[in-house]
Amino acid sequence: MGTIRSLPPYTLFLLLLWWATALSDPDPLQDYCVAVGGPSQPFFFNGVPCVNPNAAVSAHFMSSILSKAGDTNGNYFGFNVTLTDTRNFPGCNTQGLTMARVDIAGGGAVPLHSHPRASEVTILLKGSLVVGFVDTTNRLFFQKLQPGDSFVFPRGTLHFLLNLDSSKPAFAISGLNSQNPGAQISSLASFVSRPPIPDEILKKSFRISGQDVERIRRNLGG
């Protein structure tokens, strides 16, 4: 029997392409799959089980979760992200999308972070922001946004949002093309992981001293 090494290059490419496609959010096999609410299920699913379609109602496809401003005093960075999920927006189950409300205090920021499973498009509704992302060649793309402006953050890239006005809050809405996009803040992942990343790795990665590592961890609540 042949091995994968004996496959023609184009065949291997097609197999890799199929594999990458298979890892994205699956397409729904019906018009909708309203998420079952209530207590935790006894089994784990790649997603959430659905109610009987005959039991679906219009309210399943509507949510007011993004209508209320979030508390931006809950962290050092001065921002709050309110996300839709299957509990507060059950009609979105299997649709491959998440909505987010982003509130940023005056002078606050959403620090460098990434979404491993989704691209993101953000529209600024109030205030002014500088937003940007860094691609895999370490090239920075950034832009100043005014209300009504939109910006796209490619999947998996490090990106940020900074409120330029120190006296007024900013407010934006984002859409992400995954039901579970994931989010990883770079500074917290590096300095507040559990268990902690060895100091020697952090010292070499950021060219800082052991005292710097301790100070940064302390500042980030680690």
C-alpha positions as CSV (number, residue, x, y, z in Angstrom):
1,M,0.0,0.0,0.0
2,G,1.3,3.4,-0.9
3,T,2.0,6.2,1.6
4,I,1.2,9.9,1.6
5,R,4.8,10.5,0.4
6,S,4.0,8.8,-2.9
7,L,1.0,11.1,-3.7
8,P,1.4,13.6,-6.5
9,P,2.0,17.1,-5.2
10,Y,-1.3,18.5,-6.4
11,T,-3.2,15.6,-4.6
12,L,-1.4,16.4,-1.4
13,F,-2.3,20.1,-1.8
14,L,-6.0,19.1,-2.3
15,L,-5.9,16.9,0.8
16,L,-4.5,19.8,2.9
17,L,-7.1,22.2,1.5
18,W,-9.9,19.8,2.4
19,W,-8.4,19.3,5.9
20,A,-8.2,23.1,6.5
21,T,-11.8,23.5,5.3
22,A,-13.0,20.7,7.5
23,L,-11.7,22.6,10.6
24,S,-13.9,25.7,10.0
25,D,-17.3,26.0,11.5
26,P,-19.6,23.4,9.8
27,D,-22.5,24.6,7.7
28,P,-25.9,24.0,9.2
29,L,-27.8,21.0,7.7
30,Q,-31.2,22.7,8.3
31,D,-32.6,26.2,8.2
32,Y,-31.7,26.9,11.8
33,C,-30.8,25.0,15.1
34,V,-32.1,27.0,18.0
35,A,-29.9,26.2,21.0
36,V,-31.3,24.3,23.9
37,G,-31.2,26.4,27.1
38,G,-31.4,25.4,30.7
39,P,-28.8,23.6,32.9
40,S,-25.6,22.0,31.6
41,Q,-26.1,19.0,29.3
42,P,-24.8,15.6,30.4
43,F,-22.9,15.2,27.2
44,F,-20.4,17.4,25.3
45,F,-21.2,18.6,21.8
46,N,-19.2,20.5,19.2
47,G,-21.8,23.3,19.5
48,V,-25.1,23.1,21.3
49,P,-28.0,20.7,20.7
50,C,-31.1,22.1,19.1
51,V,-34.7,22.4,20.0
52,N,-37.4,20.8,17.8
53,P,-37.8,23.2,14.9
54,N,-41.5,23.1,15.5
55,A,-40.9,24.7,18.9
56,A,-38.8,27.6,17.5
57,V,-40.3,31.1,17.9
58,S,-39.3,34.6,16.7
59,A,-37.8,35.5,20.1
60,H,-35.1,32.9,19.6
61,F,-33.7,35.0,16.8
62,M,-33.7,38.3,18.7
63,S,-31.4,39.5,21.5
64,S,-31.0,42.8,23.4
65,I,-27.7,41.8,25.0
66,L,-25.8,44.4,23.1
67,S,-28.1,47.3,23.9
68,K,-26.5,47.9,27.4
69,A,-23.1,49.5,27.9
70,G,-20.5,47.3,29.6
71,D,-18.6,48.2,32.8
72,T,-15.2,49.4,31.7
73,N,-13.9,49.7,35.3
74,G,-13.5,46.0,35.7
75,N,-9.9,45.8,34.3
76,Y,-6.6,47.7,34.1
77,F,-7.1,48.3,30.4
78,G,-10.4,50.2,30.5
79,F,-12.6,48.1,28.2
80,N,-15.5,45.7,28.2
81,V,-16.6,43.3,25.6
82,T,-20.2,41.9,25.6
83,L,-20.5,38.8,23.5
84,T,-23.5,37.0,22.1
85,D,-23.6,33.3,22.6
86,T,-26.1,30.4,22.6
87,R,-27.5,31.4,26.0
88,N,-28.4,35.0,25.2
89,F,-29.0,34.5,21.4
90,P,-30.0,30.9,20.8
91,G,-31.0,31.4,17.2
92,C,-27.4,32.0,16.3
93,N,-26.4,28.4,17.1
94,T,-24.7,26.8,14.0
95,Q,-24.8,30.0,12.0
96,G,-21.0,30.5,12.3
97,L,-21.1,34.0,13.7
98,T,-20.7,36.0,17.0
99,M,-21.6,39.6,17.7
100,A,-19.8,41.8,20.2
101,R,-20.3,45.1,21.8
102,V,-17.0,46.9,22.6
103,D,-17.0,49.7,25.2
104,I,-13.8,51.5,25.8
105,A,-13.3,54.1,28.5
106,G,-11.7,57.5,27.8
107,G,-8.0,56.8,27.1
108,G,-8.6,53.0,27.4
109,A,-7.7,50.3,25.0
110,V,-8.5,46.7,24.0
111,P,-4.9,45.5,24.2
112,L,-3.1,43.3,21.7
113,H,-5.0,40.1,21.3
114,S,-6.0,37.6,18.7
115,H,-9.0,35.4,17.7
116,P,-7.7,32.0,16.6
117,R,-10.9,30.9,14.9
118,A,-12.3,34.0,13.4
119,S,-11.9,37.1,11.3
120,E,-13.5,40.3,12.8
121,V,-15.1,43.4,11.3
122,T,-15.6,46.4,13.6
123,I,-17.8,49.4,13.1
124,L,-17.3,52.4,15.3
125,L,-20.6,54.0,16.5
126,K,-19.4,56.5,19.0
127,G,-16.1,58.3,19.8
128,S,-12.8,57.9,18.0
129,L,-10.4,55.0,17.8
130,V,-7.1,54.0,16.4
131,V,-7.2,50.4,15.4
132,G,-4.7,48.1,13.8
133,F,-3.3,44.6,13.3
134,V,0.1,43.0,12.7
135,D,0.5,40.4,9.9
136,T,2.9,37.5,9.9
137,T,5.7,39.6,8.4
138,N,5.4,41.9,11.4
139,R,3.9,44.7,9.2
140,L,1.5,47.0,11.0
141,F,-1.7,48.1,9.5
142,F,-3.5,50.8,11.4
143,Q,-6.2,53.4,10.9
144,K,-8.0,56.2,12.8
145,L,-11.8,55.6,12.9
146,Q,-14.6,58.0,13.2
147,P,-18.3,57.1,13.8
148,G,-19.6,55.0,10.9
149,D,-16.1,53.8,9.9
150,S,-15.4,50.0,9.7
151,F,-12.2,48.0,9.9
152,V,-11.3,44.3,9.3
153,F,-9.0,42.3,11.5
154,P,-7.8,39.1,9.6
155,R,-8.2,35.8,11.4
156,G,-5.5,35.0,14.0
157,T,-3.7,38.3,13.7
158,L,-2.7,40.4,16.7
159,H,-4.8,43.5,16.8
160,F,-5.8,46.4,19.1
161,L,-8.3,49.2,19.6
162,L,-7.3,52.5,21.3
163,N,-9.6,55.3,22.5
164,L,-7.9,58.5,21.4
165,D,-10.1,60.7,23.7
166,S,-9.1,60.6,27.3
167,S,-12.3,62.2,28.4
168,K,-15.0,60.4,26.4
169,P,-15.9,56.8,26.0
170,A,-16.0,55.0,22.6
171,F,-18.5,52.3,21.5
172,A,-18.2,49.8,18.6
173,I,-19.9,46.7,17.4
174,S,-18.0,43.8,16.0
175,G,-19.0,40.7,14.0
176,L,-16.9,37.5,14.0
177,N,-17.3,34.6,11.6
178,S,-17.3,31.8,14.2
179,Q,-19.7,30.7,16.8
180,N,-16.7,30.3,19.2
181,P,-13.9,32.7,17.9
182,G,-11.8,32.5,21.0
183,A,-9.8,35.4,22.4
184,Q,-6.2,35.6,23.7
185,I,-4.8,38.8,25.2
186,S,-1.0,38.6,24.5
187,S,0.2,40.2,27.7
188,L,-2.0,38.1,29.9
189,A,-1.1,34.9,28.0
190,S,2.6,35.7,28.4
191,F,2.7,36.8,32.0
192,V,-0.4,35.5,33.8
193,S,-0.6,32.0,32.5
194,R,-1.3,29.1,34.9
195,P,1.1,27.6,35.5
196,P,3.4,30.5,34.7
197,I,5.7,30.5,31.7
198,P,9.3,30.0,33.0
199,D,11.0,33.3,33.7
200,E,14.0,32.4,31.4
201,I,11.6,32.1,28.4
202,L,10.1,35.5,29.1
203,K,13.5,37.1,29.7
204,K,14.8,35.9,26.4
205,S,11.6,36.5,24.5
206,F,11.2,40.1,25.5
207,R,14.8,40.9,26.3
208,I,14.0,41.9,29.9
209,S,15.3,41.1,33.3
210,G,13.9,38.9,36.1
211,Q,12.8,42.1,37.9
212,D,11.0,43.2,34.8
213,V,9.1,39.9,34.7
214,E,8.1,40.2,38.3
215,R,7.0,43.8,37.9
216,I,4.9,43.1,34.7
217,R,3.3,40.0,36.4
218,R,2.4,42.2,39.4
219,N,1.0,45.0,37.3
220,L,-1.2,42.5,35.4
221,G,-2.5,40.8,38.5
222,G,-0.4,37.7,38.2
